[in-house]
Amino acid sequence: MEQNQDNSLFNLSVDTVCKTHLKETAGWAKFLAIVGMIMCVLMAIGGFVFAFYLSKSMSEFDDGFRSYRNSADSTAMGVTMGITYLLFAVIYFFPCLFTLRFANHTKNAINANDQASLNEGLKNLKVTFRYMGILTVIALAFIIIAFLLGGFAAIMTM
């Protein structure tokens, strides 16, 4: 029995139009990845600033917020918000990193006509979408749980 040595999927190939689309996609992916990484850095800095500023400003409120003055609650609130910002910055960093890797490998593959680099670029694109898909499933699960708990709390207050 003779095996087919053709490695192309359904006889598909990367022609000039496909290369043009991939090159343009890689350019936009690189732009979005760099902007995303800058946003991660700003979010991390914002987390530190927010943790410090909120804990200081909450303790300086007066009149209507006397219970927060010099309270550990205001510091805890600031630190919690700061950690939340840092956590989101770390979570968002990885899709940006994988997108940047996709862009760099794909652009190199097209310029050098390198199949291994194209494979690596597409692997990073796959990882990006897998990561975002898992995050989406987790977010949807939290939303469903929040609605169920909210509905349960509303029923219990009646």
N, C-alpha and C positions, 0 to 999 in steps of 0.2 A: 504494500500500500504506500502510495506516495503522499508525503505531507506537503501542505502548501507553505512555502517559505515566505509568502507575502505577509509582512508584519503590520500592514495597515489595517485599520478597523473599517470593515465594509468598503474597502478600496478608497478610503478618504485620504486626502493629502493636504499639506499646507501649501496652498498656492499663493500668488502675490497678493490677492485681495485679502486672504486670511492673514498673511503676514502684516499687511497694512493695518488691519483691524486690531491684531494683537499688539502691534507697536503703539498704536494710539491708546489702547486699553492700558498698556503698561505705563505710558506717560501719565495718564489720569490716575492710575493706581498709586504711582509714586507721589504725585501731588497730594492725594487724599491721605496717604500714609504719613507723609511729613507733617501735614497740617494736623492730623490726628495725634502724632507724637508731641507736637508743640502744645496741643490742647491738654494732653496728659500731664506735661510738665506744669502748665498753668494751673491745672486742677490740683496737682500735688502741692504747689506753692499756695494756692487758695485754701487748701485743707489746713496747712500750717497756720496761715494768717487767720482763717476763720476760727480755728481752735483757740488761738490767743486772743483775738479781738472779741469774740462772743463771750468768752469767759470773763474778760475785763469789763466789757460794756454792760453785761447783765448785772454785774455786782454794783455798778454805779447808778442804776435806775433808782428813782426815788418816788415818793407819793404812792401811786397805785401798785407799785411792785416792791413794797417794803419787805415782803417775805423772801425776795431773791437777793437782797442786799447781803454781801459777804457770805453768801450761801454756797455750800458745796454743790448744790444743784446747778447753779449757773456754770461752774467750772466743768462739771460732768457733761452738761449739754454742749458746751463748746468743744470739748475733747471728743465727744461722740460724733458731732458733725464733722470735725476735722478728720477723724478716722474713716468716716463714711466717704468723704471726698477722696482720701488717699486710696481706699479700697477700690472705688470706681476708676480711679486713674490707673491702678495696676491692672484691673480687669480689662480696660479699654486698650492698654498698651499692647497686649499680645496680638489682637487682630491687626493692629497697625504694623507691627513687626512682620507678621506673615504676609501682609499685603505689600510691604516694601520689598521683602524677599521675592515675592512673585514678580513684581515690577522689574527688579534688577536682573533676575535670572531670565525672564522672558525677553527683555531688551537685549541682553547679551546673546541669547540663543538666536534671535533674529539677525543681529549684526554679524555673528560668527557662523551662522548656519550650524549650530550645535544642538543635536537632538537631546543629549543628556541634560544640558542646561534648560531646555524647554520642558523636559520632564520634571526637573526640580522646581521650575517656576509653577507649573500646573499643580504639582504636589502641594506647594505652599498655598495656592489658591484654594485647593480642596480643604486644607487644614483651616484656613480662614472661615470658610463657609461651615465646616463642621463645628468649629468653636462658637460661631455666632448662632448656629442652630441649637446647640446645647444651651447657650445662655438664654435663647428665646424660650425653650421648653421650661427652663427653671423659672424665668420671669412669669410665664403663663401659669405655672403651678402656684407660685406665690399669689398671683392675682386671684386665682380660683379659691385658694385657701382664705384669702382676705375677704372675698365675697361671702363665703360660707360662714366664717366667723362673724362677719358683720350681720348677716341674716340671723344667725343664731343669737347674737347679742340683742338684736331688735326684737326677736320673739320673746326672749327672756325678760325684757323690760316691760312687756305688755301686761 
